[in-house]
Amino acid sequence: MADTYSDLVNSTVGKQVASRLGLPRPVRLRRYAPDQPLVPGPVVVAGVGDAPLAARAADLLRGDAIDIIPVVAEGQRVGAVVLDLTQARELTDLDAFRTILGPALKRLAPSGRVVVFGGSIATAGTDPMLRATRRAMEGVVRSIGKELRAGATANLVTVVEGEEANADAALRFFLSGRSAYVDGQVVTVGAASGGPAAAPDDWHTPLVGKVAVVTGAARGIGASIAEVLARDGATVVGVDIPSAGEGLARNANRLGGTALQLDVTAPDAGRRIVDHARKRHGSLDIMVHNAGITRDKLLANMDESRWASVVDVNLGSVIRMNEAILAADGIADGGHVVCVSSIAGIAGNRGQTNYAASKAGVIGLVTALGGSPDLYARRVTVNAVAPGFIETEMTAKIPLATRELGRRLSSLQQGGLPLDVAETVAWLSQDANSGVTGNVVRVCGQSLLGA
């Protein structure tokens, strides 16, 4: 969908007008392409104390032929800053944000990246100083995201002590163009059952040999998820209702996968998905619950049909399908489940009480399953993405003024693309990311609405 405002303020004359009037001027974001470097430019890598993740990050980046520098030289541009504060124990350690990160931000290139590593709150115990110090990092990083300009982003990765080896995939994601519309987020990396997460043979195709199922795959975000998973090497089974069969089959043929027509609310939907994936492709490794509907109305005018249909399609069907998908003969050990929630489930939305209920329920479901000892023992991860304003056919129908507000009310001052949601889903589907479970990652450009 065209963003006429962005095109205007980035034109030769529009730049001057926008500058004089103080208007927001969103820039074209750096998105992933196989032939581009992980980071375009040198990276500042620093930390407090022993900084084990700084050393690990430096080794990883050197392996990608990226220059590592401890500080920024006068007049130098940097592509990213990686700051390791996992060893921060007291409030005074937070001054590293000001002394190390502050000067580097002035030299950050357009679409630059700030990645901060911190210790996990979950392992901070009852020490008030330690918990306060670690929690303070969230406030700093979210604020940095709102200070950055020109498409730059800032994110925080909290790491359980001793699990530093599981953070490589998160670092790569947040530094790369794959995370273009992910900003101001906090992701927790913990232990992966069975030992450290395994790196793929090729980071450009990390899903080779995997079989992925995507519901709601005929169009929009679902179609984009299917495309990115296939690009990253997976064999994709697209699922959608029979009335969308033509588009579903076309997408499946283009991606070299298969199509399965079914209603996700059917009692046997989960079993049919498992049987199709296993019989046609030999396994089920990745399950993406994307199918969803909206039936908007103010709660005072909401009828039973609108309420029940949205809650059942968006949430009830996921719970029922998971009975078969998460069974011993369902998703393979080491598999990954990704649910598509929404920022509406976090911040709420006028006229969408039914939709917000269903998407908040998805977050509750993911939190519960992410903490399941049985799934952990099987090395199955469960996470969610929560899109914000994404340029789709649905948002194109929103009245102009509301649509423009949705686009501009974020740190990146523009709407995201279905591709941005798909990139985050694909990252959460990697075996290298198996230390990440029970997380909800907003893909919203750090929307100013919601937490």
C-alpha positions as CSV (number, residue, x, y, z in Angstrom):
1,M,0.0,0.0,0.0
2,A,1.4,3.4,-1.0
3,D,2.5,5.8,1.7
4,T,2.0,9.1,-0.1
5,Y,3.1,11.2,2.9
6,S,6.5,9.4,3.1
7,D,7.0,9.8,-0.6
8,L,6.2,13.5,-0.4
9,V,8.4,14.4,2.6
10,N,11.3,12.5,1.1
11,S,11.2,14.3,-2.2
12,T,13.6,17.1,-2.9
13,V,11.2,19.9,-2.1
14,G,9.3,17.9,0.5
15,K,12.5,17.5,2.6
16,Q,12.9,21.2,2.9
17,V,9.3,21.8,3.8
18,A,9.2,19.0,6.4
19,S,12.4,20.4,7.9
20,R,11.0,23.9,8.2
21,L,7.7,22.8,9.7
22,G,9.2,20.1,12.0
23,L,7.2,17.4,10.3
24,P,8.1,13.7,10.8
25,R,10.2,12.4,7.9
26,P,10.2,8.6,7.9
27,V,13.1,7.0,6.0
28,R,13.3,3.8,4.0
29,L,14.3,1.1,6.4
30,R,17.2,-1.3,5.9
31,R,15.6,-4.7,5.3
32,Y,17.3,-8.1,4.8
33,A,18.8,-9.2,1.5
34,P,21.0,-12.2,1.2
35,D,23.8,-10.2,-0.5
36,Q,24.0,-7.5,2.1
37,P,26.4,-7.6,5.1
38,L,25.0,-8.3,8.6
39,V,25.9,-4.7,9.5
40,P,26.9,-2.0,6.9
41,G,29.8,-0.4,8.7
42,P,32.0,-0.9,11.8
43,V,30.4,-1.9,15.1
44,V,31.3,-0.5,18.6
45,V,31.5,-3.4,21.0
46,A,32.0,-2.6,24.7
47,G,30.8,-3.6,28.1
48,V,31.1,-3.5,31.9
49,G,33.2,-5.9,33.9
50,D,34.2,-9.2,32.3
51,A,31.5,-8.6,29.6
52,P,31.4,-12.2,28.2
53,L,28.8,-11.3,25.6
54,A,30.9,-8.4,24.3
55,A,33.8,-10.9,23.6
56,R,31.4,-13.4,22.0
57,A,29.8,-10.7,19.9
58,A,33.2,-9.5,18.7
59,D,34.2,-13.0,17.6
60,L,30.9,-13.5,15.8
61,L,31.2,-10.2,13.9
62,R,34.8,-10.7,13.0
63,G,33.7,-14.1,11.5
64,D,31.4,-12.0,9.2
65,A,34.3,-9.7,8.3
66,I,32.9,-6.8,10.2
67,D,35.3,-4.3,11.8
68,I,35.1,-4.0,15.6
69,I,36.0,-0.8,17.3
70,P,36.0,0.0,21.1
71,V,35.1,3.7,20.6
72,V,34.0,6.0,17.8
73,A,36.7,8.2,16.2
74,E,36.0,11.8,15.3
75,G,34.0,12.0,12.1
76,Q,33.5,8.2,11.9
77,R,30.1,6.5,11.2
78,V,29.2,3.2,12.8
79,G,26.6,0.7,11.7
80,A,25.8,-0.6,15.2
81,V,26.6,-0.5,18.9
82,V,26.7,-3.7,21.1
83,L,26.8,-3.0,24.8
84,D,27.2,-5.8,27.3
85,L,25.8,-5.0,30.7
86,T,25.2,-8.6,31.9
87,Q,27.8,-7.9,34.6
88,A,26.1,-4.7,35.8
89,R,25.3,-5.2,39.5
90,E,24.7,-1.6,40.8
91,L,23.1,1.6,39.7
92,T,26.5,3.2,39.1
93,D,27.1,0.5,36.4
94,L,24.3,2.0,34.4
95,D,26.4,5.1,33.7
96,A,27.9,3.0,30.9
97,F,24.8,4.0,28.9
98,R,25.9,7.6,29.1
99,T,29.7,7.3,28.8
100,I,29.9,4.5,26.2
101,L,26.6,4.5,24.3
102,G,25.9,8.2,24.4
103,P,28.8,9.4,22.2
104,A,28.4,6.5,19.8
105,L,24.7,7.4,19.2
106,K,25.8,10.6,17.6
107,R,27.8,8.6,15.0
108,L,25.1,6.0,14.3
109,A,24.4,5.5,10.6
110,P,20.8,5.5,9.1
111,S,19.0,2.3,10.0
112,G,21.8,1.7,12.6
113,R,21.3,-0.8,15.4
114,V,21.8,-0.6,19.2
115,V,21.8,-4.0,21.0
116,V,22.1,-4.1,24.7
117,F,22.7,-7.3,26.6
118,G,21.5,-7.4,30.2
119,G,21.1,-10.0,33.0
120,S,17.8,-11.8,33.4
121,I,15.4,-10.5,36.0
122,A,14.2,-14.1,36.6
123,T,17.7,-15.0,38.0
124,A,18.2,-11.8,40.0
125,G,16.7,-13.4,43.2
126,T,15.5,-11.0,45.9
127,D,18.5,-8.6,45.8
128,P,16.8,-5.2,45.5
129,M,19.8,-3.5,44.0
130,L,20.4,-6.2,41.3
131,R,16.7,-6.3,40.3
132,A,16.5,-2.6,40.2
133,T,19.6,-2.3,38.0
134,R,18.5,-4.9,35.6
135,R,15.0,-3.5,35.3
136,A,16.3,0.0,34.8
137,M,17.9,-1.2,31.5
138,E,14.4,-1.7,30.0
139,G,13.5,1.9,30.6
140,V,16.8,3.2,29.2
141,V,16.6,1.0,26.0
142,R,13.0,1.8,25.3
143,S,13.8,5.5,25.7
144,I,16.8,5.3,23.4
145,G,14.5,3.7,20.8
146,K,12.4,6.9,20.9
147,E,15.4,9.1,20.6
148,L,16.9,7.5,17.6
149,R,16.2,8.8,14.1
150,A,16.7,7.8,10.5
151,G,15.4,4.2,10.9
152,A,17.7,3.2,13.7
153,T,16.5,0.8,16.4
154,A,17.4,-0.2,20.0
155,N,16.6,-3.5,21.6
156,L,17.5,-5.3,24.9
157,V,18.4,-9.0,25.1
158,T,18.4,-10.3,28.7
159,V,20.4,-13.5,29.1
160,V,20.3,-16.1,31.9
161,E,23.8,-16.5,33.4
162,G,25.7,-19.4,31.8
163,E,23.5,-19.4,28.6
164,E,25.5,-16.8,26.6
165,A,26.0,-19.4,23.8
166,N,22.3,-19.2,23.1
167,A,22.3,-15.5,22.3
168,D,24.0,-15.6,18.9
169,A,20.7,-15.9,16.9
170,A,19.2,-13.0,18.8
171,L,22.3,-10.8,18.2
172,R,22.2,-11.6,14.5
173,F,18.5,-10.9,14.2
174,F,18.6,-7.5,16.0
175,L,21.7,-6.4,14.0
176,S,20.4,-7.4,10.7
177,G,17.8,-6.0,8.3
178,R,15.4,-8.8,9.4
179,S,14.5,-6.7,12.5
180,A,13.8,-3.5,10.6
181,Y,10.4,-2.9,12.3
182,V,11.3,-4.3,15.7
183,D,12.2,-1.5,18.1
184,G,12.3,-1.0,21.8
185,Q,11.8,-4.7,22.6
186,V,13.0,-7.0,25.4
187,V,13.8,-10.6,24.6
188,T,14.9,-13.1,27.2
189,V,17.4,-15.9,26.3
190,G,17.5,-18.9,28.6
191,A,18.6,-22.5,28.6
192,A,18.0,-24.7,25.7
193,S,17.1,-28.3,26.7
194,G,19.8,-30.7,25.7
195,G,22.7,-28.2,25.7
196,P,23.6,-25.0,23.8
197,A,21.5,-24.1,20.7
198,A,23.0,-25.3,17.4
199,A,24.0,-22.8,14.8
200,P,22.8,-23.6,11.2
201,D,25.2,-24.6,8.5
202,D,24.3,-21.3,6.7
203,W,22.7,-18.4,8.5
204,H,21.0,-17.3,5.2
205,T,19.0,-20.6,5.0
206,P,18.6,-21.6,8.7
207,L,15.4,-23.6,8.1
208,V,16.7,-26.2,5.6
209,G,15.2,-29.6,6.2
210,K,12.3,-28.2,8.2
211,V,8.6,-28.6,7.5
212,A,6.5,-25.6,8.5
213,V,2.7,-25.1,8.6
214,V,1.2,-21.7,8.3
215,T,-2.5,-21.0,8.9
216,G,-4.2,-18.2,7.1
217,A,-1.6,-18.5,4.3
218,A,-3.6,-17.5,1.3
219,R,-2.9,-13.8,1.5
220,G,-1.6,-10.9,3.6
221,I,0.7,-11.6,6.5
222,G,0.2,-15.3,6.3
223,A,1.3,-15.4,2.7
224,S,4.4,-13.4,3.6
225,I,5.2,-15.7,6.5
226,A,5.0,-18.7,4.1
227,E,7.2,-17.0,1.6
228,V,9.9,-16.1,4.1
229,L,10.0,-19.5,5.7
230,A,10.4,-21.0,2.2
231,R,13.1,-18.5,1.4
232,D,15.0,-19.6,4.6
233,G,14.8,-23.2,3.4
234,A,11.7,-24.7,4.9
235,T,9.1,-26.8,3.1
236,V,5.8,-25.0,3.7
237,V,2.3,-26.3,4.1
238,G,-0.2,-23.4,3.6
239,V,-3.6,-23.7,5.4
240,D,-6.7,-21.7,4.7
241,I,-10.4,-21.9,4.3
242,P,-11.8,-23.5,1.1
243,S,-13.1,-20.2,-0.2
244,A,-9.5,-19.0,-0.3
245,G,-8.4,-22.2,-2.1
246,E,-7.4,-20.7,-5.4
247,G,-4.9,-18.2,-3.8
248,L,-3.7,-20.8,-1.4
249,A,-2.9,-23.3,-4.1
250,R,-1.2,-20.6,-6.2
251,N,1.1,-19.6,-3.3
252,A,1.9,-23.2,-2.4
253,N,2.9,-24.0,-6.0
254,R,5.0,-20.9,-6.2
255,L,6.9,-21.9,-3.0
256,G,7.2,-25.6,-3.8
257,G,5.0,-26.6,-0.9
258,T,1.5,-28.0,-0.5
259,A,-1.9,-26.5,0.3
260,L,-4.4,-27.8,2.9
261,Q,-7.9,-26.4,2.7
262,L,-9.7,-26.5,6.1
263,D,-11.5,-24.4,8.7
264,V,-9.2,-24.0,11.7
265,T,-12.3,-24.1,14.0
266,A,-13.2,-27.6,12.9
267,P,-12.8,-30.1,15.7
268,D,-10.3,-32.2,13.7
269,A,-8.3,-29.3,12.3
270,G,-5.2,-30.0,14.4
271,R,-5.2,-33.7,13.6
272,R,-5.6,-33.0,9.9
273,I,-2.7,-30.6,10.0
274,V,-0.4,-33.1,11.7
275,D,-1.4,-36.0,9.4
276,H,-0.9,-33.9,6.2
277,A,2.5,-32.7,7.3
278,R,3.7,-36.1,8.3
279,K,2.3,-38.1,5.4
280,R,3.2,-35.6,2.7
281,H,6.5,-34.3,4.0
282,G,7.7,-36.6,6.7
283,S,7.5,-34.4,9.8
284,L,6.1,-31.2,11.4
285,D,8.8,-28.9,12.7
286,I,7.3,-25.4,12.7
287,M,3.7,-24.5,13.5
288,V,2.6,-20.9,12.8
289,H,-0.9,-20.0,14.1
290,N,-1.7,-16.9,12.0
291,A,-5.3,-17.4,10.9
292,G,-7.6,-14.7,12.4
293,I,-10.6,-12.5,11.8
294,T,-12.0,-9.2,13.0
295,R,-15.7,-8.3,13.6
296,D,-15.4,-4.8,15.0
297,K,-18.2,-3.1,17.1
298,L,-18.4,-1.1,20.2
299,L,-19.0,-3.4,23.2
300,A,-22.3,-1.7,23.9
301,N,-23.5,-2.8,20.4
302,M,-21.7,-6.2,20.2
303,D,-23.8,-9.2,19.4
304,E,-23.2,-12.7,20.4
305,S,-22.1,-13.8,16.9
306,R,-19.4,-11.2,16.5
307,W,-18.0,-11.9,19.9
308,A,-18.0,-15.7,19.7
309,S,-16.7,-16.0,16.2
310,V,-13.6,-13.8,16.8
311,V,-12.7,-15.4,20.1
312,D,-13.2,-18.9,18.6
313,V,-11.2,-18.4,15.4
314,N,-8.4,-16.3,16.9
315,L,-8.0,-18.2,20.2
316,G,-10.3,-21.2,20.8
317,S,-9.1,-22.8,17.5
318,V,-5.4,-22.5,18.5
319,I,-6.0,-24.1,21.9
320,R,-7.9,-27.0,20.3
321,M,-5.4,-27.5,17.4
322,N,-2.6,-27.6,19.9
323,E,-4.0,-30.6,21.5
324,A,-3.0,-32.6,18.4
325,I,0.0,-30.5,17.4
326,L,1.7,-30.6,20.8
327,A,1.0,-34.3,21.3
328,A,3.8,-36.8,21.3
329,D,3.0,-37.8,17.7
330,G,2.5,-34.1,16.6
331,I,5.2,-31.6,16.3
332,A,8.7,-33.1,16.3
333,D,11.0,-32.8,19.3
334,G,13.0,-29.6,18.9
335,G,10.1,-28.0,17.0
336,H,8.9,-24.4,17.2
337,V,5.4,-22.9,17.6
338,V,4.8,-19.2,16.8
339,C,1.5,-17.5,17.4
340,V,0.4,-14.2,15.9
341,S,-1.0,-12.0,18.5
342,S,-1.5,-8.2,18.1
343,I,-0.7,-4.9,19.8
344,A,-4.5,-4.7,20.4
345,G,-4.0,-7.5,22.8
346,I,-1.5,-5.4,24.8
347,A,-2.9,-1.9,24.5
348,G,-6.5,-2.5,23.6
349,N,-8.3,-0.9,20.7
350,R,-11.6,1.0,20.5
351,G,-14.3,-1.1,18.9
352,Q,-12.2,-4.3,19.2
353,T,-13.0,-5.8,22.6
354,N,-13.5,-9.2,21.1
355,Y,-10.3,-9.0,19.0
356,A,-8.3,-7.7,21.9
357,A,-9.6,-10.4,24.2
358,S,-8.6,-13.1,21.7
359,K,-5.1,-11.6,21.1
360,A,-4.4,-11.0,24.8
361,G,-5.5,-14.6,25.3
362,V,-2.9,-15.8,22.8
363,I,-0.2,-14.1,24.9
364,G,-1.5,-15.9,28.0
365,L,-1.4,-19.2,26.1
366,V,2.2,-18.6,24.9
367,T,3.3,-17.7,28.4
368,A,1.8,-20.9,29.8
369,L,3.2,-23.1,27.1
370,G,6.6,-21.4,27.2
371,G,6.9,-22.5,30.8
372,S,5.7,-26.1,30.2
373,P,8.3,-28.6,31.6
374,D,7.0,-31.3,29.1
375,L,7.6,-29.0,26.1
376,Y,11.0,-27.9,27.5
377,A,12.0,-31.6,27.8
378,R,11.1,-32.0,24.2
379,R,13.0,-28.9,23.2
380,V,9.8,-27.3,21.8
381,T,9.7,-23.5,21.9
382,V,6.5,-21.5,22.0
383,N,6.6,-17.7,21.2
384,A,4.4,-15.0,19.8
385,V,4.7,-11.9,17.6
386,A,2.4,-8.9,18.2
387,P,2.2,-6.8,15.0
388,G,1.3,-3.1,15.2
389,F,0.3,-1.0,12.2
390,I,1.1,-3.2,9.2
391,E,0.4,-2.1,5.6
392,T,-2.3,-4.7,4.5
393,E,-5.6,-4.7,2.7
394,M,-7.3,-4.4,6.0
395,T,-5.4,-1.3,7.1
396,A,-5.9,0.2,3.7
397,K,-9.7,0.4,4.5
398,I,-9.1,2.4,7.6
399,P,-10.2,6.1,7.3
400,L,-7.4,8.3,6.1
401,A,-6.9,10.3,9.3
402,T,-6.9,7.2,11.5
403,R,-4.5,5.5,9.1
404,E,-2.0,8.3,9.1
405,L,-2.1,8.4,12.9
406,G,-1.4,4.7,13.0
407,R,1.6,5.1,10.7
408,R,3.2,8.1,12.4
409,L,2.6,7.1,16.1
410,S,5.7,5.0,16.4
411,S,9.4,5.6,16.8
412,L,10.0,4.7,13.1
413,Q,7.1,7.0,12.0
414,Q,5.8,4.6,9.4
415,G,3.7,1.5,9.0
416,G,5.4,-1.9,8.8
417,L,5.2,-4.5,6.1
418,P,3.9,-8.1,6.2
419,L,7.5,-9.0,5.5
420,D,8.5,-7.5,8.9
421,V,6.2,-9.8,10.8
422,A,7.3,-12.8,8.6
423,E,11.0,-12.1,9.4
424,T,10.3,-12.2,13.1
425,V,8.3,-15.4,12.8
426,A,11.2,-17.0,10.8
427,W,13.7,-16.0,13.5
428,L,11.6,-17.5,16.2
429,S,11.5,-20.7,14.1
430,Q,15.2,-21.3,14.1
431,D,16.9,-24.1,16.1
432,A,19.6,-21.6,16.9
433,N,17.0,-19.6,18.8
434,S,15.9,-22.6,21.0
435,G,16.9,-20.7,24.2
436,V,14.0,-18.3,23.5
437,T,10.6,-19.5,24.6
438,G,7.5,-17.9,26.2
439,N,8.5,-14.5,24.7
440,V,6.2,-12.0,22.9
441,V,7.9,-9.8,20.4
442,R,6.1,-6.7,19.2
443,V,6.6,-5.9,15.5
444,C,5.3,-2.3,15.7
445,G,8.2,0.1,15.1
446,Q,8.0,0.9,18.9
447,S,4.4,2.1,18.7
448,L,3.6,4.8,21.1
449,L,0.5,3.0,22.1
450,G,0.8,0.2,24.7
451,A,3.7,-1.0,26.8
